[in-house]
Amino acid sequence: MSTDVSLGRRDRARAFVPKLIPEPQDLDRTGPLDAKEQRDLERIHAARDHYQSAKWMRGKALEAAFRRRLYRG
């Protein structure tokens, strides 16, 4: 029904959900990434991208509230 690609897109859309980010752990691995490692890396990048977007949106929201003087309420 759904492919790994579609699952990856869904993960990127909600990568800020903490359970989707792999737990930090020290591993002794070499060579190319396997499929699970590649998926984990994509989720990590998605979380980073969502963080950048969230910072920008937070700043815009605060500026809008301030400039519109919405803090009056």
CORQUIPE-V202391 format. One record per residue. RES is the residue in one small letter. PSI is psi in degrees with one decimal (999 if undefined). D_FIRST is the distance of its C-alpha to the first C-alpha in whole Angstrom. Layout:
<<RES;PSI;D_FIRST> <RES;PSI;D_FIRST>>
This chain:
<<m;-61.3;0> <s;148.1;4> <t;170.6;7> <d;-34.3;10> <v;-45.5;12> <s;-34.7;10> <l;-40.4;11> <g;-41.4;14> <r;-41.0;15> <r;-41.6;14> <d;-42.7;16> <r;-34.0;19> <a;-23.2;19> <r;35.1;20> <a;-15.4;22> <f;-8.6;25> <v;117.3;24> <p;-34.2;26> <k;-16.6;24> <l;-16.3;21> <i;126.6;24> <p;149.0;25> <e;138.6;28> <p;133.5;31> <q;146.9;33> <d;120.0;35> <l;146.0;33> <d;85.8;35> <r;150.5;32> <t;171.5;33> <g;-175.0;31> <p;158.4;28> <l;140.8;25> <d;178.7;23> <a;-42.0;19> <k;-42.0;20> <e;-39.3;23> <q;-42.7;21> <r;-43.1;19> <d;-41.9;22> <l;-41.7;24> <e;-40.5;21> <r;-38.6;21> <i;-45.3;25> <h;-40.2;25> <a;-41.1;23> <a;-41.3;26> <r;-45.0;29> <d;-41.0;28> <h;-36.0;27> <y;-45.1;30> <q;-42.9;32> <s;-41.9;31> <a;-39.5;32> <k;-43.5;35> <w;-45.8;36> <m;-37.4;34> <r;-45.2;37> <g;-43.8;40> <k;-42.5;39> <a;-43.6;39> <l;-40.5;42> <e;-42.6;44> <a;-44.0;43> <a;-42.0;44> <f;-50.4;47> <r;-27.3;48> <r;-1.3;48> <r;41.5;50> <l;-9.7;47> <y;-8.6;48> <r;-30.2;51> <g;999;49>>
